[in-house]
Amino acid sequence: MDFAQTISSKKFFIFNLVLLGAIFGFSLAFLSLTCSTPGPKARAQENASVVISQDSLAVAEGLQNAFRAVSDKVLPSVVEIKTVSIQRQQAQNFNGIPWDFFFGPRNGPDQNEGQEREYRSQGLGSGIIVRLNGDRYYVLTNNHVVDGASEIRVTSRDGKEYPAELVGKDSRRDLAVVSFKTNDYFPLAALGNSDDVHVGDWSIAMGNPLGTQFAFSVTMGIVSAVGRTGGPGGNINDFIQTDAPINQGNSGGPLVNIRGEVIGINTWIASNNSGGSVGLGFAIPINNVKRTMDELIRTGSMSDGWLGVSLGDLDNETLEAMNLSGKRGAMAYQVFLGSPAEKAGIRAGDFITAVDGREIRNSTMLTQAVGNTRPGDTAVFTVIRDGTSRNFTVRIEARTDELAADSKKLWPGVTVVPLTDQVRSSLRLDSNAQGLYVANITPETPAAIIGLQRGDRITHINETPVKDLLSFYKVLREQTDRELWFTFIRGDTTLDSLKYRR
């Protein structure tokens, strides 16, 4: 082979090698393009994975429209309540600190006598417009929002601010009404029926959480529970529990249903040390509010009904000891002498289960039922006594703080518990220890006057043995119009109390 043929063969070889490389590269590019670009079928499957059905979209948009409509309907009736509390205190006036502070006044004592200073503290809450009379609007809120306020102002959603005044307040229910005057138009909130509220219902909270920056916020959740008790400050309400976020500043604002009706007044939250919302918010049911609201607007105060009993709830063990297993109600531990209850025949030891045929499940419900009864009206109380259900018609009287606190008339003034094995063990008593343990003595009551003390163990009433709660209250009822005395054990000594005659 000559040199020319050799060159030609090498060129052919190189050409073929380049051609094969180009074909291989093109093939890889084509394969890559084919894999990275979905075909029609692949694209259809990809699009199908994010398509929302028209039916589902209609449901979602319908719910969204409902929440939007509720917000548009109710928010114009919501107001922000700003308060200023003014306190005056004597403050030492130190001229020339630190000289005067350490060495006394240089120009005589009169120069540094205490001067009165004014201290102003601001508060913030929410309210809902519920009534219009002429050019005066009435706003429902919590008592703790305006309590002690020297100045009150309300701000509407459009930023207008109006001076307001306190119309009336009810500390037992933590409710208050304030009013402001304007010719501007505001819609009135529609009040719903909280008796129709059920666990799982939508709930929408409105108000001004955490200050003006977040004013007129709307949060959504469900009703988590109803009939909750144990609110702060001795509040006698039961509550609607919701997981709709409620924070400081929401107090006094409305809790509304999906129809835009107010079903509660946001009042308090259960929280950790941060004070923020953890999904445990509580609102006063609107049916608990209506009469109070009307009374405050009409008269400026709330007149509660008074039965005249000291109430409590029984645990399962005590219910069993009273032959009341499975029963719901409230225990009348004490009865005020001369009270509506005593006049009607209700006695200490009666277990109250209903008022006017409406079930009473605990002492909070009974307190509400009595408080909501207008003074002068009558109500039928169903009680269980000695295993028998009976009715008493009571004419309710007006409650006053002085009347309810007059312990001198509380009969008999002693609360006892049976000596169960658990009680004996906790008190380190012998297993055969007898009597009813005195758990509490109310000062100035007959029991206190005749010498009973907490820790005594009562064995007899007027020489009649009492071995359990049933016999204790039965004998006690029989001694209502006679002398009363107790035989009891104190330490290792058996004693007789003084005698008390009504």
PLY file of the C-alpha trace (Angstrom):
ply
format ascii 1.0
element vertex 502
property float x
property float y
property float z
element edge 501
property int vertex1
property int vertex2
end_header
0.00 0.00 0.00
1.41 3.34 -0.98
1.45 6.49 1.10
-1.61 8.03 -0.63
-3.78 4.98 0.06
-2.65 5.03 3.68
-3.69 8.64 4.05
-7.01 7.94 2.37
-7.72 5.01 4.70
-6.89 7.12 7.74
-9.19 9.91 6.54
-12.01 7.41 6.01
-11.48 6.01 9.47
-11.54 9.44 11.08
-14.62 10.44 9.08
-16.47 7.33 10.18
-15.47 7.91 13.80
-16.76 11.50 13.70
-19.96 10.36 12.04
-20.57 7.69 14.68
-19.94 10.25 17.45
-22.42 12.66 15.92
-25.06 9.96 15.57
-24.49 8.84 19.17
-24.69 12.41 20.46
-27.85 13.09 18.49
-29.38 9.90 19.83
-28.62 10.92 23.44
-30.07 14.38 22.86
-33.21 12.90 21.30
-33.57 10.42 24.13
-33.15 13.19 26.69
-35.68 15.37 24.90
-38.13 12.50 24.70
-37.83 11.75 28.42
-38.04 15.36 29.62
-40.95 16.41 27.43
-44.18 14.50 28.27
-46.25 13.28 25.44
-49.92 14.05 25.03
-50.95 11.17 27.28
-48.43 12.12 29.96
-49.50 15.77 29.79
-53.14 14.78 30.14
-52.35 12.70 33.23
-50.31 15.54 34.71
-53.10 18.07 34.18
-55.69 15.65 35.54
-53.82 15.45 38.87
-54.45 19.15 39.66
-57.94 19.56 38.23
-60.65 20.35 40.87
-64.09 19.07 40.06
-66.76 21.64 39.53
-68.86 20.13 42.31
-66.02 20.38 44.83
-65.14 23.87 43.72
-68.77 24.94 44.06
-68.89 23.62 47.66
-65.62 25.37 48.58
-66.64 28.64 46.96
-70.06 28.42 48.56
-68.50 28.09 52.01
-66.08 30.89 51.24
-68.96 33.09 50.15
-70.81 32.26 53.36
-67.89 33.36 55.54
-67.48 36.47 53.42
-71.18 37.30 53.76
-71.09 36.79 57.54
-68.09 39.10 57.84
-69.71 41.77 55.64
-72.91 41.53 57.68
-71.53 41.59 61.23
-68.28 43.59 61.15
-70.04 46.96 60.68
-71.76 46.31 64.04
-68.47 45.55 65.83
-66.65 48.35 67.65
-63.34 48.79 69.36
-63.64 49.98 72.97
-60.83 52.09 74.40
-60.82 52.95 78.08
-58.78 55.12 80.39
-58.72 54.49 84.13
-57.55 57.41 86.26
-56.22 56.93 89.77
-54.91 59.58 92.09
-52.24 58.77 94.65
-50.10 60.69 97.06
-46.55 60.87 95.72
-43.49 62.17 97.54
-42.08 65.25 95.86
-38.26 65.15 96.09
-36.72 68.43 94.96
-33.03 68.08 94.39
-32.65 64.31 94.37
-30.47 62.81 95.72
-29.77 65.51 98.34
-33.36 65.74 99.66
-33.85 61.99 99.48
-30.85 61.20 101.66
-30.50 64.31 103.84
-34.04 65.70 104.07
-35.51 69.00 102.85
-33.28 72.02 102.74
-36.08 74.61 102.78
-38.37 73.26 105.46
-40.74 70.29 105.57
-43.55 72.02 103.69
-41.47 72.02 100.53
-41.63 68.26 100.21
-45.05 67.30 101.46
-46.75 64.55 99.46
-48.52 65.78 96.38
-51.43 64.09 94.60
-50.51 62.68 91.21
-52.71 61.33 88.46
-51.99 57.92 86.98
-53.69 56.95 83.72
-53.90 53.37 82.47
-55.36 52.40 79.12
-57.46 49.38 78.24
-58.77 47.86 75.05
-61.63 45.55 74.23
-64.46 44.90 71.81
-68.20 45.38 71.65
-71.22 44.76 69.45
-73.96 47.29 68.62
-77.32 45.83 69.67
-79.83 48.67 70.08
-80.72 52.12 68.72
-82.88 54.70 70.48
-83.12 57.96 68.57
-79.54 58.94 67.88
-78.11 56.80 70.73
-76.53 53.44 69.98
-76.12 50.78 72.68
-73.08 48.50 72.71
-72.89 45.18 74.52
-69.52 44.20 76.00
-67.88 42.58 79.04
-67.88 44.25 82.43
-64.14 43.62 82.79
-63.54 45.69 79.62
-65.04 48.87 81.12
-64.89 48.23 84.87
-63.30 51.17 86.65
-62.99 53.21 83.47
-62.99 56.99 83.83
-63.16 57.53 80.08
-64.69 55.34 77.37
-64.45 55.76 73.62
-65.69 53.51 70.82
-64.15 53.28 67.38
-66.00 51.98 64.33
-64.54 49.92 61.53
-64.13 53.00 59.33
-61.93 54.62 61.98
-64.41 57.11 63.41
-64.16 57.54 67.17
-67.01 58.52 69.50
-67.09 59.39 73.22
-69.18 56.83 75.12
-70.64 56.41 78.57
-71.42 53.46 80.79
-75.13 52.59 80.83
-74.94 49.75 83.33
-72.96 46.68 84.33
-73.48 43.25 85.85
-70.35 41.92 87.55
-71.85 38.48 88.31
-72.30 37.79 84.60
-69.37 39.94 83.42
-71.61 42.00 81.15
-71.93 45.72 80.53
-73.66 48.12 78.15
-72.15 51.40 76.94
-73.73 53.97 74.62
-72.67 56.68 72.21
-74.55 59.31 70.22
-74.22 59.95 66.51
-76.28 60.55 63.40
-74.06 58.15 61.48
-75.68 54.89 60.46
-74.69 51.57 61.99
-76.49 48.25 61.48
-77.65 46.41 64.58
-76.40 42.89 65.21
-78.89 40.04 64.93
-79.06 38.01 68.15
-79.43 34.26 67.70
-80.62 31.43 69.95
-77.76 29.84 71.87
-80.00 26.94 72.93
-79.72 25.77 69.32
-75.91 25.71 69.42
-74.37 22.23 69.17
-70.87 20.83 69.35
-69.37 20.84 65.86
-71.23 23.93 64.64
-69.25 26.62 62.82
-68.24 29.50 65.09
-66.80 32.84 63.98
-65.14 35.20 66.47
-64.81 38.92 65.78
-63.06 41.68 67.66
-59.82 43.50 68.26
-57.12 41.06 69.40
-53.84 42.37 70.77
-54.49 46.01 70.06
-55.37 48.43 67.29
-52.88 46.91 64.85
-55.09 43.84 64.50
-58.46 45.56 64.93
-61.62 44.07 63.44
-60.18 40.60 62.93
-62.27 37.58 62.01
-61.30 34.04 63.06
-63.09 30.80 62.37
-63.46 27.47 64.13
-66.08 25.18 65.55
-68.01 24.92 68.79
-65.84 22.63 70.90
-68.23 22.24 73.85
-71.26 23.82 75.50
-72.20 24.21 79.14
-68.65 24.82 80.35
-68.36 26.26 83.87
-65.63 27.76 85.99
-65.13 31.19 84.48
-62.85 33.71 86.23
-63.93 36.13 88.91
-66.90 34.19 90.25
-68.76 34.43 86.93
-72.09 32.58 87.24
-72.42 31.86 83.51
-71.93 28.66 81.69
-69.95 29.06 78.47
-69.69 28.06 74.82
-66.18 26.72 74.17
-64.69 27.34 70.73
-61.37 26.75 68.98
-61.80 29.91 66.91
-58.70 31.91 67.94
-59.56 34.43 70.67
-56.92 36.66 72.24
-56.68 39.57 74.64
-58.71 42.41 73.16
-61.39 40.08 71.79
-63.29 40.38 75.08
-66.77 41.75 74.52
-66.79 40.93 70.81
-69.35 38.62 69.22
-69.18 34.91 68.54
-71.48 34.32 65.57
-72.85 31.34 63.67
-72.77 30.65 59.94
-75.98 32.69 59.55
-74.33 35.81 60.98
-76.33 35.65 64.23
-74.62 36.46 67.52
-74.62 33.30 69.66
-72.21 34.47 72.36
-70.04 37.23 73.80
-66.31 36.40 73.83
-65.19 36.60 77.44
-62.09 34.63 78.42
-59.45 32.17 77.26
-57.60 29.31 78.90
-53.94 29.82 78.10
-50.42 29.00 79.14
-48.12 31.58 80.66
-47.82 33.38 77.31
-51.42 34.57 77.49
-51.91 33.71 73.81
-54.64 31.66 72.19
-54.26 27.89 72.43
-57.65 27.09 70.94
-59.57 27.28 74.23
-61.85 30.31 73.99
-65.08 30.84 75.92
-68.15 32.94 75.17
-71.21 33.75 77.27
-74.25 32.21 75.52
-76.42 34.97 74.10
-79.54 33.59 75.81
-77.79 34.26 79.14
-77.27 37.84 78.00
-80.63 38.98 76.63
-82.48 39.71 79.88
-79.43 41.35 81.44
-78.93 43.51 78.36
-82.57 44.62 78.41
-82.47 45.39 82.15
-79.26 47.39 81.87
-80.60 49.46 78.98
-83.95 49.99 80.69
-82.88 50.66 84.29
-79.06 50.78 84.36
-78.81 47.82 86.73
-79.63 44.13 86.96
-81.95 42.76 89.66
-81.14 39.10 90.33
-83.51 36.63 91.85
-82.66 35.15 95.28
-83.60 31.72 96.59
-81.65 31.77 99.84
-79.62 28.55 99.83
-75.93 27.67 99.93
-75.29 25.33 97.01
-72.70 22.77 96.02
-72.07 19.82 93.72
-71.75 16.24 94.96
-69.06 13.82 93.83
-69.98 10.25 92.92
-69.06 8.92 96.34
-71.32 11.42 98.14
-74.12 10.82 95.65
-73.94 7.14 96.51
-73.93 7.91 100.23
-77.11 10.01 99.73
-78.80 7.28 97.64
-78.60 9.60 94.63
-76.41 7.52 92.31
-76.95 8.52 88.68
-78.86 11.69 89.63
-78.01 15.21 88.49
-78.71 18.34 90.46
-77.44 20.74 93.12
-77.18 20.16 96.85
-78.68 22.68 99.26
-76.09 22.47 102.03
-77.49 25.41 103.99
-80.71 27.45 103.95
-81.03 31.10 104.98
-83.57 31.61 107.75
-86.51 33.65 106.49
-85.47 33.20 102.85
-87.81 32.35 99.97
-86.53 28.76 100.09
-87.25 28.30 103.79
-90.67 29.94 103.51
-91.57 27.48 100.74
-90.37 24.44 102.70
-86.96 23.73 101.14
-84.50 22.50 103.77
-80.80 21.80 104.15
-80.00 18.45 102.54
-82.54 18.76 99.72
-81.18 17.83 96.29
-82.63 20.20 93.66
-83.07 18.58 90.24
-85.32 20.93 88.24
-86.78 24.44 88.09
-90.14 24.82 86.34
-89.58 21.40 84.79
-86.20 22.30 83.31
-83.41 19.93 84.32
-80.76 21.25 86.69
-77.47 19.41 86.21
-75.25 21.31 88.66
-75.08 24.26 91.05
-74.04 26.68 88.28
-77.21 25.94 86.31
-79.32 26.45 89.43
-77.61 29.75 90.25
-78.32 30.94 86.70
-81.94 29.79 86.81
-82.59 31.59 90.09
-80.66 34.71 89.10
-82.59 34.98 85.84
-85.95 34.74 87.61
-87.45 38.17 88.13
-88.04 39.12 91.77
-91.69 38.59 92.62
-92.16 35.74 90.15
-92.80 32.20 91.35
-90.97 29.07 90.26
-91.49 25.39 90.99
-88.44 23.62 92.41
-88.23 19.85 92.20
-86.16 18.26 94.97
-85.26 14.77 96.11
-85.65 14.28 99.86
-85.29 10.91 101.58
-85.44 9.20 98.19
-88.72 10.88 97.21
-89.19 13.58 94.58
-91.40 16.50 95.56
-92.19 20.01 94.31
-92.06 23.34 96.15
-93.46 26.58 94.76
-91.16 29.47 95.68
-91.75 33.20 95.31
-88.35 34.56 94.35
-87.09 37.75 96.04
-84.52 40.33 94.95
-80.90 39.50 95.68
-78.51 41.97 97.24
-74.88 41.46 98.18
-75.68 42.32 101.80
-78.48 39.76 101.94
-76.41 36.99 100.39
-73.50 37.71 102.74
-75.53 37.75 105.98
-74.10 34.51 107.38
-75.88 35.02 110.72
-79.04 33.70 109.04
-77.39 30.71 107.35
-78.79 27.50 108.87
-77.11 25.56 110.36
-73.68 26.78 109.14
-71.89 23.43 109.18
-70.83 21.24 106.25
-70.10 17.59 106.99
-68.71 14.65 105.02
-69.06 10.94 105.85
-66.09 9.04 107.24
-65.23 6.79 104.32
-62.09 4.66 104.33
-60.40 7.29 102.17
-61.34 10.12 104.54
-60.19 8.11 107.57
-56.88 7.40 105.85
-56.29 11.04 104.85
-57.13 12.23 108.39
-55.09 9.40 109.97
-58.07 8.18 111.97
-58.63 4.70 113.28
-60.45 2.39 110.94
-63.37 2.22 113.42
-63.63 6.02 113.92
-67.25 7.15 113.93
-69.17 10.32 113.21
-69.51 12.86 110.40
-66.43 14.97 109.79
-66.94 18.73 110.05
-65.37 20.03 106.83
-66.38 23.68 107.20
-67.94 26.09 109.68
-69.27 29.40 108.38
-68.44 32.25 110.78
-71.31 33.84 112.78
-73.71 31.01 111.94
-75.55 28.96 114.60
-72.97 26.16 114.29
-70.14 28.62 114.96
-71.96 30.28 117.85
-72.56 27.01 119.73
-68.91 26.04 119.44
-68.44 23.55 116.59
-65.05 23.59 114.91
-63.59 22.25 111.70
-62.23 18.75 112.37
-64.90 17.78 114.92
-66.80 14.54 114.32
-70.56 14.82 114.91
-72.25 11.74 116.34
-75.63 13.09 117.55
-78.05 15.93 116.90
-80.23 16.71 119.92
-79.30 13.28 121.34
-80.45 11.49 118.17
-77.66 9.39 116.59
-76.53 10.38 113.10
-74.36 7.81 111.33
-74.51 9.01 107.73
-75.53 11.97 105.58
-79.08 10.77 105.15
-79.71 10.55 108.89
-77.83 13.82 109.53
-80.07 15.88 107.24
-83.23 14.03 108.22
-82.71 14.75 111.92
-81.61 18.31 111.13
-84.85 18.98 109.24
-86.87 17.81 112.22
-85.14 20.31 114.52
-85.91 23.42 112.47
-88.21 25.00 115.07
-86.54 23.69 118.21
-83.35 24.02 120.16
-80.33 22.69 118.32
-77.19 21.16 119.76
-74.61 18.60 118.68
-72.70 15.82 120.35
-69.29 15.55 118.78
-65.81 14.09 119.23
-62.86 16.46 119.39
-59.58 14.63 119.62
-60.34 11.79 122.01
-63.02 13.65 123.97
-66.79 13.49 123.48
-68.46 16.84 124.04
-71.86 18.51 123.83
-72.15 21.89 122.13
-74.06 24.84 123.50
-77.75 24.98 122.61
-79.06 27.32 119.92
-82.65 28.45 119.87
-84.00 30.27 116.85
0 1
1 2
2 3
3 4
4 5
5 6
6 7
7 8
8 9
9 10
10 11
11 12
12 13
13 14
14 15
15 16
16 17
17 18
18 19
19 20
20 21
21 22
22 23
23 24
24 25
25 26
26 27
27 28
28 29
29 30
30 31
31 32
32 33
33 34
34 35
35 36
36 37
37 38
38 39
39 40
40 41
41 42
42 43
43 44
44 45
45 46
46 47
47 48
48 49
49 50
50 51
51 52
52 53
53 54
54 55
55 56
56 57
57 58
58 59
59 60
60 61
61 62
62 63
63 64
64 65
65 66
66 67
67 68
68 69
69 70
70 71
71 72
72 73
73 74
74 75
75 76
76 77
77 78
78 79
79 80
80 81
81 82
82 83
83 84
84 85
85 86
86 87
87 88
88 89
89 90
90 91
91 92
92 93
93 94
94 95
95 96
96 97
97 98
98 99
99 100
100 101
101 102
102 103
103 104
104 105
105 106
106 107
107 108
108 109
109 110
110 111
111 112
112 113
113 114
114 115
115 116
116 117
117 118
118 119
119 120
120 121
121 122
122 123
123 124
124 125
125 126
126 127
127 128
128 129
129 130
130 131
131 132
132 133
133 134
134 135
135 136
136 137
137 138
138 139
139 140
140 141
141 142
142 143
143 144
144 145
145 146
146 147
147 148
148 149
149 150
150 151
151 152
152 153
153 154
154 155
155 156
156 157
157 158
158 159
159 160
160 161
161 162
162 163
163 164
164 165
165 166
166 167
167 168
168 169
169 170
170 171
171 172
172 173
173 174
174 175
175 176
176 177
177 178
178 179
179 180
180 181
181 182
182 183
183 184
184 185
185 186
186 187
187 188
188 189
189 190
190 191
191 192
192 193
193 194
194 195
195 196
196 197
197 198
198 199
199 200
200 201
201 202
202 203
203 204
204 205
205 206
206 207
207 208
208 209
209 210
210 211
211 212
212 213
213 214
214 215
215 216
216 217
217 218
218 219
219 220
220 221
221 222
222 223
223 224
224 225
225 226
226 227
227 228
228 229
229 230
230 231
231 232
232 233
233 234
234 235
235 236
236 237
237 238
238 239
239 240
240 241
241 242
242 243
243 244
244 245
245 246
246 247
247 248
248 249
249 250
250 251
251 252
252 253
253 254
254 255
255 256
256 257
257 258
258 259
259 260
260 261
261 262
262 263
263 264
264 265
265 266
266 267
267 268
268 269
269 270
270 271
271 272
272 273
273 274
274 275
275 276
276 277
277 278
278 279
279 280
280 281
281 282
282 283
283 284
284 285
285 286
286 287
287 288
288 289
289 290
290 291
291 292
292 293
293 294
294 295
295 296
296 297
297 298
298 299
299 300
300 301
301 302
302 303
303 304
304 305
305 306
306 307
307 308
308 309
309 310
310 311
311 312
312 313
313 314
314 315
315 316
316 317
317 318
318 319
319 320
320 321
321 322
322 323
323 324
324 325
325 326
326 327
327 328
328 329
329 330
330 331
331 332
332 333
333 334
334 335
335 336
336 337
337 338
338 339
339 340
340 341
341 342
342 343
343 344
344 345
345 346
346 347
347 348
348 349
349 350
350 351
351 352
352 353
353 354
354 355
355 356
356 357
357 358
358 359
359 360
360 361
361 362
362 363
363 364
364 365
365 366
366 367
367 368
368 369
369 370
370 371
371 372
372 373
373 374
374 375
375 376
376 377
377 378
378 379
379 380
380 381
381 382
382 383
383 384
384 385
385 386
386 387
387 388
388 389
389 390
390 391
391 392
392 393
393 394
394 395
395 396
396 397
397 398
398 399
399 400
400 401
401 402
402 403
403 404
404 405
405 406
406 407
407 408
408 409
409 410
410 411
411 412
412 413
413 414
414 415
415 416
416 417
417 418
418 419
419 420
420 421
421 422
422 423
423 424
424 425
425 426
426 427
427 428
428 429
429 430
430 431
431 432
432 433
433 434
434 435
435 436
436 437
437 438
438 439
439 440
440 441
441 442
442 443
443 444
444 445
445 446
446 447
447 448
448 449
449 450
450 451
451 452
452 453
453 454
454 455
455 456
456 457
457 458
458 459
459 460
460 461
461 462
462 463
463 464
464 465
465 466
466 467
467 468
468 469
469 470
470 471
471 472
472 473
473 474
474 475
475 476
476 477
477 478
478 479
479 480
480 481
481 482
482 483
483 484
484 485
485 486
486 487
487 488
488 489
489 490
490 491
491 492
492 493
493 494
494 495
495 496
496 497
497 498
498 499
499 500
500 501
